Structures are given as C-alpha cells and as structure tokens.
Amino acid sequence: MLTTSRRRLLVSSAASAAALASPAWMRSAFAADTIKVGALYSQTGGLSIVEKMLANAVRMAVAEINAAGGVMGRTVEVVLEDGASDPKTFNEKASKLVTRDRIETVFGCHTSASRKAVLPVFERRNAMLFYQTHYEGYECSKNVVYSGAVANQQLGNYIPWIAQKLGKKKFFIVGSNYVYPREMAKVSKKLIEESGAKWVADEYLELGHSEWATMVRKIKESGADVVLSNVVGDSLVAFYREYKNQGMSQAAVPICATVTSEIEIAAMGAEYAAGSYTSVPYFMSIDTPANKSFIERYRKFVNDPKAVTYHSLEAAYFQVFLWKQAVEAGKATTADAIRANIGGQTFDAPGGRVRIDPDSLHAWVTPRIGQWQADGQSKVVDANPQPLRPLPYSAYGETDSNLICTRKGAVTAKI
C-alpha cells in the first residue's frame, strides 16, 4: 500500500511529465504569472538603426509596467523577433510569434511594406498588431491598432498654415517613389487648392536615391516658393544637403516636410535643416515635465545620455500602455477582448493625451508644426488646441460626418 507522501510524489511527477510532453503553447497557457507579447522590429539590415530604437521604447514601457505591478498582477515578457529590414522576413517572424509562440499581441513594423507583409497573418489568425509609425492611411483593419498619425493629422493644419502664415502659394511636391509619399500628395493637392494656392510640380525619386542635383535645379527653376517634402530615409539626408549646397535658402523657399525628425536631423547635420519645418504630433522639444521625464528615463534605459526621442518612438512607448488598459478593461489578453476594449482608451503620453478611436482603431493625436533650429531641435510654432480625429481615408472624401473606416471595416462603396 502506497503511503500518502509517496502517492503525492507520483502524482506530482506524472503532472510534471505530462506538462513537459504537452505542446509549448499549452505549457505557456499554464504560466499564469507571465503574459507574453511580441516585438517585431529589424535588428539587422538598413532599417535596424531606427527599429532598434522602437524596440527599446516597447521594452522600456513593459519594464515600467512590470515595475508598477504588471498587468492584472502578472509580469509581461517581451519576445523580440528580427524583421531583418525585409518584408518577407517580417511575414515569417509574424507567423512564428502568432502561430508557434501563440502570442496574441505584437508591437511592431516600421514601414508600410512590412505592415502590409504581416497583415494577412494577423487577420487570418485573429491576433492584434500595434503599429506606431505615421502612415498614408487607406487601411482599416480590425486586427491593427494604429498609434501613429494619418494624413489629415499631419496635413490638415499644415497646408493652410504654410499658405496663410508663411504666405507661400506655389508648392513643389517631392517624395520618394512608393505608397506613402504618393498618398500624402493626394491629400496635399486637395488642401493646397482649398487654401487658395497651387502646386507647380509633383516629382518622385526612388527610395535610397542619393543624387539630388537635378531635382534641386528643377525646384530652383520652377518658381515654387515652398517645397512640400515626403522624402524618406537616406534620400532625405542627401536632399537637404544638396539643397543647401546649391544655395537654396530655407527663409526664401523653405522645405516643409512630413517625415524629417530628430533622427534625420542628427544624421545630416543641423545646419542643413535649420529654418525648415516638419509636421508631426511629437517633438523632443515639447517643454512639459512629462516629456522631460520621458526623455530622461529613455536615456537611462538605453544608457546613452545623448539619445534622442522622436514621434514614432513616443508612439511605440505609449501604445503599450493603451494595450495594458484594454487588457485590464476586458480582463483578458485575447484579440477579441482587446478589440472590444481598446476603442475609447486614453493615455497621457509624453506629447499629450492620446485616444484610440472606437470606429477606426486609429489614434487621436495633437498635430504640431516644428521649425528646426541650429541646435538640431525644433521650435514648436503651431499646435492644435486638442487631439484631432484620425481620418485614414481623407484622400478619398472621408470626413467626421462621413466615415469610411468603421467598426465593421471600410465602407468601400464610399471610396
């Protein structure tokens, strides 16, 4: 006859053996003390410099959440995967996180190309992606929370301000040759005409293009009194340097950008951008205790006293807290629970209050215009008095009273 202690030992051993023999996803389901989330950002390749920063922002937010007691009393663990600056790899890594690791929520992607590459995975497997980068819109997925700005939040106040405050009436639109610049140009042209101005050119060069001499000469000869730039990446650095090298004055014909941030200013040298403008919701120079604390904590987290923050990094950080609030509101980590509870969630981010729109799952953010200074920081010269509703289909007639992106998805008949 077995003793009580021996029976307990055998039962315990059998349970342990069964747990080890069971699939990994089943074992993780019993690890009630841990909630796993994914972080999918390039750690290698051409985009890794920026995307490592975004991954750090997610990890910092998670560290702060854990230090404050976690989510529903449970520790959050970040599983980081490398998208390798390649859309195909992003797709493969998204599949690993969602399918093999059984992770319900992933924070990640930086470009529209990588987001588009992983979107089928999240929709097919009913998982949630939190995407922090400002983008062109024209997307309405119930499996994505879009924490960055869309076109109406960058251009709706920007174009009228350029026309009225700067007195500029002839726009030369220039961009990199892919979806974001072309969609931004669609919105810009409409706003330019509504502002009583006109666009004299709409030109594109391939991503990574570094020879800008011919394009800058076109701008000089066009009669334009302002350049609306949707140029991205290394091309942006080459563009600003050539602009100054050819004697173009930011005071006379300023570059007004939608992409240029503290990251690109540091890369090109502040003297090449001084006097130009950018429209984004967040600038490092926002003079509030909350933002100063955020910058200090980020620098401490990455162990770099000179590290810079910028708009996508701030969104990568605050979206983790919005996820936490949605999980706690629904008392569950599933995609369905997050989707049901993320709409209407607000958070006092470093750049001010943000809110997730219940219809589109895009963020209400505060539009701001900054003028770049000689020290590489911006001076905020205009800011909306409150966060602005996101309209991801503004290029196709979406307005506050005529929504195209709804809780049920995009109303394609209105496009």
VOPA-454717 format. One record per residue (C-alpha): residue in one letter; chain; y, x, z. Coordinates in steps of 0.5 Angstrom, whole numbers, plus 500, padded with zeros to 3 digits. Each point is the difference from the previous one (the first is absolute). Layout:
! VOPA-454717
{r = A c = A Y = Y X = X Z = Z} .
...
! end
This chain:
! VOPA-454717
{r = M c = A Y = 500 X = 500 Z = 500} .
{r = L c = A Y = 507 X = 503 Z = 498} .
{r = T c = A Y = 505 X = 501 Z = 505} .
{r = T c = A Y = 507 X = 497 Z = 500} .
{r = S c = A Y = 503 X = 506 Z = 498} .
{r = R c = A Y = 495 X = 502 Z = 495} .
{r = R c = A Y = 501 X = 493 Z = 497} .
{r = R c = A Y = 507 X = 501 Z = 500} .
{r = L c = A Y = 500 X = 507 Z = 497} .
{r = L c = A Y = 495 X = 498 Z = 494} .
{r = V c = A Y = 505 X = 494 Z = 498} .
{r = S c = A Y = 506 X = 505 Z = 500} .
{r = S c = A Y = 496 X = 505 Z = 496} .
{r = A c = A Y = 498 X = 494 Z = 495} .
{r = A c = A Y = 507 X = 498 Z = 499} .
{r = S c = A Y = 503 X = 507 Z = 499} .
{r = A c = A Y = 494 X = 501 Z = 495} .
{r = A c = A Y = 502 X = 493 Z = 496} .
{r = A c = A Y = 507 X = 502 Z = 500} .
{r = L c = A Y = 499 X = 507 Z = 497} .
{r = A c = A Y = 495 X = 496 Z = 495} .
{r = S c = A Y = 505 X = 495 Z = 498} .
{r = P c = A Y = 506 X = 501 Z = 495} .
{r = A c = A Y = 506 X = 504 Z = 501} .
{r = W c = A Y = 504 X = 493 Z = 499} .
{r = M c = A Y = 496 X = 497 Z = 505} .
{r = R c = A Y = 501 X = 505 Z = 506} .
{r = S c = A Y = 507 X = 500 Z = 499} .
{r = A c = A Y = 501 X = 493 Z = 501} .
{r = F c = A Y = 497 X = 501 Z = 507} .
{r = A c = A Y = 505 X = 505 Z = 501} .
{r = A c = A Y = 505 X = 495 Z = 503} .
{r = D c = A Y = 504 X = 506 Z = 503} .
{r = T c = A Y = 503 X = 502 Z = 493} .
{r = I c = A Y = 503 X = 497 Z = 494} .
{r = K c = A Y = 499 X = 504 Z = 494} .
{r = V c = A Y = 506 X = 500 Z = 495} .
{r = G c = A Y = 500 X = 504 Z = 493} .
{r = A c = A Y = 506 X = 504 Z = 498} .
{r = L c = A Y = 499 X = 502 Z = 492} .
{r = Y c = A Y = 505 X = 505 Z = 498} .
{r = S c = A Y = 500 X = 506 Z = 496} .
{r = Q c = A Y = 499 X = 506 Z = 504} .
{r = T c = A Y = 499 X = 504 Z = 494} .
{r = G c = A Y = 503 X = 501 Z = 493} .
{r = G c = A Y = 507 X = 499 Z = 497} .
{r = L c = A Y = 502 X = 494 Z = 505} .
{r = S c = A Y = 497 X = 503 Z = 506} .
{r = I c = A Y = 507 X = 502 Z = 503} .
{r = V c = A Y = 502 X = 493 Z = 500} .
{r = E c = A Y = 494 X = 497 Z = 502} .
{r = K c = A Y = 498 X = 504 Z = 506} .
{r = M c = A Y = 507 X = 498 Z = 503} .
{r = L c = A Y = 498 X = 493 Z = 499} .
{r = A c = A Y = 493 X = 501 Z = 503} .
{r = N c = A Y = 504 X = 503 Z = 506} .
{r = A c = A Y = 504 X = 494 Z = 501} .
{r = V c = A Y = 494 X = 496 Z = 501} .
{r = R c = A Y = 496 X = 505 Z = 504} .
{r = M c = A Y = 507 X = 500 Z = 505} .
{r = A c = A Y = 500 X = 492 Z = 500} .
{r = V c = A Y = 493 X = 500 Z = 502} .
{r = A c = A Y = 501 X = 505 Z = 505} .
{r = E c = A Y = 506 X = 497 Z = 503} .
{r = I c = A Y = 496 X = 493 Z = 500} .
{r = N c = A Y = 494 X = 503 Z = 504} .
{r = A c = A Y = 504 X = 504 Z = 505} .
{r = A c = A Y = 503 X = 493 Z = 502} .
{r = G c = A Y = 493 X = 497 Z = 501} .
{r = G c = A Y = 498 X = 499 Z = 493} .
{r = V c = A Y = 498 X = 493 Z = 496} .
{r = M c = A Y = 497 X = 495 Z = 504} .
{r = G c = A Y = 499 X = 505 Z = 505} .
{r = R c = A Y = 496 X = 504 Z = 495} .
{r = T c = A Y = 501 X = 507 Z = 497} .
{r = V c = A Y = 502 X = 501 Z = 493} .
{r = E c = A Y = 497 X = 505 Z = 496} .
{r = V c = A Y = 502 X = 502 Z = 493} .
{r = V c = A Y = 495 X = 502 Z = 495} .
{r = L c = A Y = 504 X = 504 Z = 495} .
{r = E c = A Y = 498 X = 501 Z = 492} .
{r = D c = A Y = 503 X = 504 Z = 495} .
{r = G c = A Y = 502 X = 497 Z = 493} .
{r = A c = A Y = 501 X = 507 Z = 497} .
{r = S c = A Y = 506 X = 497 Z = 496} .
{r = D c = A Y = 495 X = 497 Z = 495} .
{r = P c = A Y = 500 X = 492 Z = 500} .
{r = K c = A Y = 492 X = 501 Z = 498} .
{r = T c = A Y = 499 X = 503 Z = 507} .
{r = F c = A Y = 504 X = 495 Z = 503} .
{r = N c = A Y = 496 X = 495 Z = 498} .
{r = E c = A Y = 493 X = 504 Z = 502} .
{r = K c = A Y = 503 X = 501 Z = 507} .
{r = A c = A Y = 503 X = 493 Z = 501} .
{r = S c = A Y = 493 X = 498 Z = 498} .
{r = K c = A Y = 497 X = 505 Z = 506} .
{r = L c = A Y = 505 X = 497 Z = 505} .
{r = V c = A Y = 499 X = 493 Z = 499} .
{r = T c = A Y = 492 X = 500 Z = 498} .
{r = R c = A Y = 497 X = 505 Z = 503} .
{r = D c = A Y = 504 X = 501 Z = 506} .
{r = R c = A Y = 501 X = 492 Z = 501} .
{r = I c = A Y = 508 X = 501 Z = 501} .
{r = E c = A Y = 504 X = 494 Z = 500} .
{r = T c = A Y = 507 X = 503 Z = 499} .
{r = V c = A Y = 502 X = 506 Z = 496} .
{r = F c = A Y = 507 X = 503 Z = 500} .
{r = G c = A Y = 501 X = 504 Z = 494} .
{r = C c = A Y = 502 X = 502 Z = 493} .
{r = H c = A Y = 507 X = 502 Z = 498} .
{r = T c = A Y = 500 X = 499 Z = 492} .
{r = S c = A Y = 500 X = 493 Z = 497} .
{r = A c = A Y = 494 X = 504 Z = 496} .
{r = S c = A Y = 496 X = 501 Z = 506} .
{r = R c = A Y = 501 X = 493 Z = 503} .
{r = K c = A Y = 498 X = 497 Z = 493} .
{r = A c = A Y = 494 X = 504 Z = 500} .
{r = V c = A Y = 498 X = 498 Z = 507} .
{r = L c = A Y = 502 X = 492 Z = 500} .
{r = P c = A Y = 493 X = 498 Z = 497} .
{r = V c = A Y = 496 X = 503 Z = 506} .
{r = F c = A Y = 505 X = 496 Z = 505} .
{r = E c = A Y = 500 X = 494 Z = 496} .
{r = R c = A Y = 492 X = 500 Z = 499} .
{r = R c = A Y = 498 X = 502 Z = 507} .
{r = N c = A Y = 506 X = 496 Z = 503} .
{r = A c = A Y = 503 X = 506 Z = 504} .
{r = M c = A Y = 507 X = 501 Z = 501} .
{r = L c = A Y = 504 X = 505 Z = 498} .
{r = F c = A Y = 507 X = 502 Z = 503} .
{r = Y c = A Y = 505 X = 503 Z = 494} .
{r = Q c = A Y = 506 X = 504 Z = 503} .
{r = T c = A Y = 504 X = 502 Z = 493} .
{r = H c = A Y = 505 X = 496 Z = 497} .
{r = Y c = A Y = 498 X = 498 Z = 493} .
{r = E c = A Y = 501 X = 496 Z = 494} .
{r = G c = A Y = 497 X = 493 Z = 502} .
{r = Y c = A Y = 497 X = 496 Z = 495} .
{r = E c = A Y = 494 X = 499 Z = 505} .
{r = C c = A Y = 498 X = 495 Z = 505} .
{r = S c = A Y = 493 X = 502 Z = 504} .
{r = K c = A Y = 498 X = 496 Z = 506} .
{r = N c = A Y = 496 X = 507 Z = 502} .
{r = V c = A Y = 506 X = 504 Z = 500} .
{r = V c = A Y = 506 X = 500 Z = 505} .
{r = Y c = A Y = 506 X = 504 Z = 496} .
{r = S c = A Y = 504 X = 503 Z = 505} .
{r = G c = A Y = 505 X = 504 Z = 495} .
{r = A c = A Y = 506 X = 497 Z = 496} .
{r = V c = A Y = 499 X = 496 Z = 494} .
{r = A c = A Y = 506 X = 500 Z = 494} .
{r = N c = A Y = 504 X = 494 Z = 503} .
{r = Q c = A Y = 501 X = 504 Z = 507} .
{r = Q c = A Y = 502 X = 507 Z = 496} .
{r = L c = A Y = 504 X = 497 Z = 494} .
{r = G c = A Y = 503 X = 493 Z = 502} .
{r = N c = A Y = 505 X = 503 Z = 504} .
{r = Y c = A Y = 500 X = 507 Z = 497} .
{r = I c = A Y = 502 X = 498 Z = 493} .
{r = P c = A Y = 506 X = 495 Z = 502} .
{r = W c = A Y = 503 X = 506 Z = 505} .
{r = I c = A Y = 500 X = 505 Z = 494} .
{r = A c = A Y = 503 X = 495 Z = 496} .
{r = Q c = A Y = 505 X = 498 Z = 505} .
{r = K c = A Y = 501 X = 505 Z = 505} .
{r = L c = A Y = 500 X = 506 Z = 495} .
{r = G c = A Y = 503 X = 497 Z = 494} .
{r = K c = A Y = 494 X = 502 Z = 496} .
{r = K c = A Y = 499 X = 496 Z = 494} .
{r = K c = A Y = 496 X = 504 Z = 495} .
{r = F c = A Y = 493 X = 501 Z = 502} .
{r = F c = A Y = 495 X = 505 Z = 497} .
{r = I c = A Y = 493 X = 499 Z = 503} .
{r = V c = A Y = 495 X = 505 Z = 500} .
{r = G c = A Y = 493 X = 501 Z = 503} .
{r = S c = A Y = 493 X = 503 Z = 500} .
{r = N c = A Y = 495 X = 496 Z = 495} .
{r = Y c = A Y = 496 X = 496 Z = 504} .
{r = V c = A Y = 500 X = 493 Z = 503} .
{r = Y c = A Y = 505 X = 501 Z = 506} .
{r = P c = A Y = 506 X = 502 Z = 496} .
{r = R c = A Y = 499 X = 495 Z = 494} .
{r = E c = A Y = 499 X = 494 Z = 505} .
{r = M c = A Y = 506 X = 502 Z = 504} .
{r = A c = A Y = 504 X = 501 Z = 494} .
{r = K c = A Y = 499 X = 493 Z = 498} .
{r = V c = A Y = 503 X = 497 Z = 507} .
{r = S c = A Y = 506 X = 505 Z = 499} .
{r = K c = A Y = 502 X = 498 Z = 493} .
{r = K c = A Y = 500 X = 493 Z = 502} .
{r = L c = A Y = 504 X = 502 Z = 506} .
{r = I c = A Y = 505 X = 504 Z = 496} .
{r = E c = A Y = 501 X = 495 Z = 495} .
{r = E c = A Y = 502 X = 495 Z = 506} .
{r = S c = A Y = 504 X = 505 Z = 503} .
{r = G c = A Y = 505 X = 500 Z = 494} .
{r = A c = A Y = 497 X = 507 Z = 498} .
{r = K c = A Y = 496 X = 502 Z = 494} .
{r = W c = A Y = 494 X = 505 Z = 499} .
{r = V c = A Y = 501 X = 505 Z = 495} .
{r = A c = A Y = 493 X = 503 Z = 500} .
{r = D c = A Y = 493 X = 500 Z = 503} .
{r = E c = A Y = 496 X = 506 Z = 499} .
{r = Y c = A Y = 494 X = 503 Z = 503} .
{r = L c = A Y = 496 X = 507 Z = 500} .
{r = E c = A Y = 493 X = 501 Z = 502} .
{r = L c = A Y = 498 X = 501 Z = 507} .
{r = G c = A Y = 501 X = 507 Z = 502} .
{r = H c = A Y = 505 X = 502 Z = 494} .
{r = S c = A Y = 504 X = 506 Z = 502} .
{r = E c = A Y = 504 X = 501 Z = 494} .
{r = W c = A Y = 506 X = 495 Z = 501} .
{r = A c = A Y = 506 X = 504 Z = 496} .
{r = T c = A Y = 499 X = 495 Z = 494} .
{r = M c = A Y = 500 X = 494 Z = 505} .
{r = V c = A Y = 506 X = 502 Z = 503} .
{r = R c = A Y = 504 X = 501 Z = 494} .
{r = K c = A Y = 499 X = 493 Z = 498} .
{r = I c = A Y = 503 X = 498 Z = 506} .
{r = K c = A Y = 506 X = 504 Z = 499} .
{r = E c = A Y = 501 X = 497 Z = 493} .
{r = S c = A Y = 498 X = 493 Z = 502} .
{r = G c = A Y = 507 X = 498 Z = 503} .
{r = A c = A Y = 496 X = 498 Z = 506} .
{r = D c = A Y = 504 X = 500 Z = 507} .
{r = V c = A Y = 494 X = 500 Z = 504} .
{r = V c = A Y = 492 X = 502 Z = 500} .
{r = L c = A Y = 495 X = 495 Z = 503} .
{r = S c = A Y = 494 X = 504 Z = 501} .
{r = N c = A Y = 493 X = 498 Z = 501} .
{r = V c = A Y = 497 X = 507 Z = 499} .
{r = V c = A Y = 495 X = 503 Z = 505} .
{r = G c = A Y = 496 X = 506 Z = 502} .
{r = D c = A Y = 501 X = 507 Z = 498} .
{r = S c = A Y = 504 X = 497 Z = 494} .
{r = L c = A Y = 505 X = 497 Z = 505} .
{r = V c = A Y = 502 X = 507 Z = 502} .
{r = A c = A Y = 500 X = 503 Z = 493} .
{r = F c = A Y = 505 X = 495 Z = 498} .
{r = Y c = A Y = 505 X = 500 Z = 506} .
{r = R c = A Y = 500 X = 508 Z = 499} .
{r = E c = A Y = 502 X = 499 Z = 492} .
{r = Y c = A Y = 505 X = 495 Z = 502} .
{r = K c = A Y = 504 X = 505 Z = 504} .
{r = N c = A Y = 498 X = 506 Z = 495} .
{r = Q c = A Y = 504 X = 496 Z = 494} .
{r = G c = A Y = 506 X = 499 Z = 504} .
{r = M c = A Y = 499 X = 492 Z = 502} .
{r = S c = A Y = 504 X = 498 Z = 506} .
{r = Q c = A Y = 497 X = 495 Z = 505} .
{r = A c = A Y = 507 X = 498 Z = 501} .
{r = A c = A Y = 501 X = 498 Z = 493} .
{r = V c = A Y = 493 X = 498 Z = 498} .
{r = P c = A Y = 496 X = 499 Z = 506} .
{r = I c = A Y = 493 X = 500 Z = 500} .
{r = C c = A Y = 498 X = 493 Z = 503} .
{r = A c = A Y = 492 X = 501 Z = 502} .
{r = T c = A Y = 495 X = 495 Z = 503} .
{r = V c = A Y = 495 X = 506 Z = 501} .
{r = T c = A Y = 503 X = 506 Z = 503} .
{r = S c = A Y = 499 X = 501 Z = 507} .
{r = E c = A Y = 501 X = 506 Z = 505} .
{r = I c = A Y = 493 X = 503 Z = 498} .
{r = E c = A Y = 503 X = 501 Z = 493} .
{r = I c = A Y = 507 X = 502 Z = 502} .
{r = A c = A Y = 497 X = 505 Z = 504} .
{r = A c = A Y = 496 X = 503 Z = 494} .
{r = M c = A Y = 505 X = 500 Z = 495} .
{r = G c = A Y = 506 X = 503 Z = 505} .
{r = A c = A Y = 505 X = 495 Z = 503} .
{r = E c = A Y = 506 X = 503 Z = 495} .
{r = Y c = A Y = 496 X = 497 Z = 494} .
{r = A c = A Y = 501 X = 493 Z = 503} .
{r = A c = A Y = 506 X = 500 Z = 504} .
{r = G c = A Y = 504 X = 494 Z = 498} .
{r = S c = A Y = 494 X = 496 Z = 497} .
{r = Y c = A Y = 497 X = 493 Z = 503} .
{r = T c = A Y = 494 X = 497 Z = 502} .
{r = S c = A Y = 498 X = 493 Z = 502} .
{r = V c = A Y = 494 X = 500 Z = 505} .
{r = P c = A Y = 499 X = 496 Z = 506} .
{r = Y c = A Y = 500 X = 506 Z = 505} .
{r = F c = A Y = 503 X = 507 Z = 500} .
{r = M c = A Y = 499 X = 505 Z = 505} .
{r = S c = A Y = 508 X = 500 Z = 502} .
{r = I c = A Y = 500 X = 493 Z = 503} .
{r = D c = A Y = 503 X = 501 Z = 506} .
{r = T c = A Y = 497 X = 496 Z = 505} .
{r = P c = A Y = 496 X = 502 Z = 507} .
{r = A c = A Y = 493 X = 497 Z = 497} .
{r = N c = A Y = 501 X = 504 Z = 493} .
{r = K c = A Y = 502 X = 507 Z = 504} .
{r = S c = A Y = 494 X = 499 Z = 505} .
{r = F c = A Y = 495 X = 499 Z = 494} .
{r = I c = A Y = 502 X = 506 Z = 496} .
{r = E c = A Y = 500 X = 504 Z = 507} .
{r = R c = A Y = 493 X = 497 Z = 501} .
{r = Y c = A Y = 497 X = 501 Z = 493} .
{r = R c = A Y = 503 X = 508 Z = 500} .
{r = K c = A Y = 496 X = 501 Z = 507} .
{r = F c = A Y = 494 X = 496 Z = 497} .
{r = V c = A Y = 500 X = 505 Z = 494} .
{r = N c = A Y = 502 X = 506 Z = 503} .
{r = D c = A Y = 506 X = 501 Z = 496} .
{r = P c = A Y = 507 X = 500 Z = 503} .
{r = K c = A Y = 503 X = 499 Z = 493} .
{r = A c = A Y = 495 X = 495 Z = 497} .
{r = V c = A Y = 504 X = 494 Z = 496} .
{r = T c = A Y = 498 X = 493 Z = 500} .
{r = Y c = A Y = 502 X = 495 Z = 494} .
{r = H c = A Y = 499 X = 493 Z = 498} .
{r = S c = A Y = 492 X = 500 Z = 498} .
{r = L c = A Y = 498 X = 504 Z = 507} .
{r = E c = A Y = 504 X = 495 Z = 504} .
{r = A c = A Y = 496 X = 494 Z = 497} .
{r = A c = A Y = 494 X = 504 Z = 501} .
{r = Y c = A Y = 501 X = 500 Z = 507} .
{r = F c = A Y = 503 X = 493 Z = 501} .
{r = Q c = A Y = 494 X = 497 Z = 496} .
{r = V c = A Y = 495 X = 502 Z = 505} .
{r = F c = A Y = 504 X = 496 Z = 506} .
{r = L c = A Y = 500 X = 494 Z = 496} .
{r = W c = A Y = 493 X = 500 Z = 499} .
{r = K c = A Y = 499 X = 501 Z = 507} .
{r = Q c = A Y = 504 X = 494 Z = 502} .
{r = A c = A Y = 496 X = 496 Z = 494} .
{r = V c = A Y = 493 X = 502 Z = 503} .
{r = E c = A Y = 502 X = 498 Z = 507} .
{r = A c = A Y = 503 X = 494 Z = 498} .
{r = G c = A Y = 493 X = 498 Z = 497} .
{r = K c = A Y = 496 X = 503 Z = 505} .
{r = A c = A Y = 496 X = 503 Z = 494} .
{r = T c = A Y = 500 X = 506 Z = 495} .
{r = T c = A Y = 497 X = 496 Z = 494} .
{r = A c = A Y = 504 X = 500 Z = 494} .
{r = D c = A Y = 501 X = 492 Z = 500} .
{r = A c = A Y = 502 X = 501 Z = 507} .
{r = I c = A Y = 506 X = 505 Z = 498} .
{r = R c = A Y = 502 X = 496 Z = 494} .
{r = A c = A Y = 500 X = 494 Z = 505} .
{r = N c = A Y = 505 X = 503 Z = 505} .
{r = I c = A Y = 504 X = 506 Z = 496} .
{r = G c = A Y = 505 X = 495 Z = 497} .
{r = G c = A Y = 506 X = 499 Z = 504} .
{r = Q c = A Y = 498 X = 506 Z = 505} .
{r = T c = A Y = 507 X = 504 Z = 501} .
{r = F c = A Y = 501 X = 507 Z = 503} .
{r = D c = A Y = 506 X = 504 Z = 502} .
{r = A c = A Y = 499 X = 506 Z = 495} .
{r = P c = A Y = 504 X = 507 Z = 500} .
{r = G c = A Y = 504 X = 497 Z = 495} .
{r = G c = A Y = 501 X = 493 Z = 503} .
{r = R c = A Y = 496 X = 493 Z = 500} .
{r = V c = A Y = 495 X = 499 Z = 495} .
{r = R c = A Y = 496 X = 494 Z = 499} .
{r = I c = A Y = 494 X = 498 Z = 496} .
{r = D c = A Y = 501 X = 494 Z = 495} .
{r = P c = A Y = 495 X = 495 Z = 501} .
{r = D c = A Y = 499 X = 498 Z = 493} .
{r = S c = A Y = 500 X = 507 Z = 496} .
{r = L c = A Y = 498 X = 504 Z = 506} .
{r = H c = A Y = 506 X = 505 Z = 498} .
{r = A c = A Y = 505 X = 503 Z = 505} .
{r = W c = A Y = 507 X = 497 Z = 501} .
{r = V c = A Y = 504 X = 507 Z = 501} .
{r = T c = A Y = 507 X = 501 Z = 500} .
{r = P c = A Y = 503 X = 503 Z = 493} .
{r = R c = A Y = 504 X = 506 Z = 501} .
{r = I c = A Y = 504 X = 505 Z = 496} .
{r = G c = A Y = 501 X = 507 Z = 502} .
{r = Q c = A Y = 504 X = 506 Z = 497} .
{r = W c = A Y = 497 X = 506 Z = 500} .
{r = Q c = A Y = 504 X = 506 Z = 504} .
{r = A c = A Y = 501 X = 507 Z = 499} .
{r = D c = A Y = 495 X = 501 Z = 506} .
{r = G c = A Y = 494 X = 496 Z = 497} .
{r = Q c = A Y = 501 X = 494 Z = 504} .
{r = S c = A Y = 503 X = 493 Z = 498} .
{r = K c = A Y = 506 X = 496 Z = 502} .
{r = V c = A Y = 499 X = 493 Z = 500} .
{r = V c = A Y = 505 X = 497 Z = 496} .
{r = D c = A Y = 498 X = 493 Z = 500} .
{r = A c = A Y = 494 X = 496 Z = 503} .
{r = N c = A Y = 498 X = 492 Z = 500} .
{r = P c = A Y = 502 X = 497 Z = 506} .
{r = Q c = A Y = 493 X = 498 Z = 501} .
{r = P c = A Y = 493 X = 501 Z = 497} .
{r = L c = A Y = 499 X = 497 Z = 493} .
{r = R c = A Y = 494 X = 495 Z = 498} .
{r = P c = A Y = 496 X = 504 Z = 495} .
{r = L c = A Y = 499 X = 497 Z = 493} .
{r = P c = A Y = 495 X = 504 Z = 497} .
{r = Y c = A Y = 501 X = 496 Z = 493} .
{r = S c = A Y = 507 X = 500 Z = 500} .
{r = A c = A Y = 500 X = 503 Z = 493} .
{r = Y c = A Y = 496 X = 494 Z = 498} .
{r = G c = A Y = 505 X = 495 Z = 503} .
{r = E c = A Y = 498 X = 500 Z = 507} .
{r = T c = A Y = 505 X = 497 Z = 505} .
{r = D c = A Y = 500 X = 498 Z = 507} .
{r = S c = A Y = 499 X = 493 Z = 498} .
{r = N c = A Y = 495 X = 501 Z = 494} .
{r = L c = A Y = 495 X = 504 Z = 503} .
{r = I c = A Y = 495 X = 503 Z = 495} .
{r = C c = A Y = 496 X = 504 Z = 506} .
{r = T c = A Y = 497 X = 495 Z = 504} .
{r = R c = A Y = 495 X = 500 Z = 506} .
{r = K c = A Y = 495 X = 497 Z = 494} .
{r = G c = A Y = 501 X = 506 Z = 496} .
{r = A c = A Y = 505 X = 501 Z = 494} .
{r = V c = A Y = 502 X = 494 Z = 496} .
{r = T c = A Y = 499 X = 503 Z = 493} .
{r = A c = A Y = 503 X = 493 Z = 497} .
{r = K c = A Y = 507 X = 502 Z = 502} .
{r = I c = A Y = 500 X = 507 Z = 497} .
! end
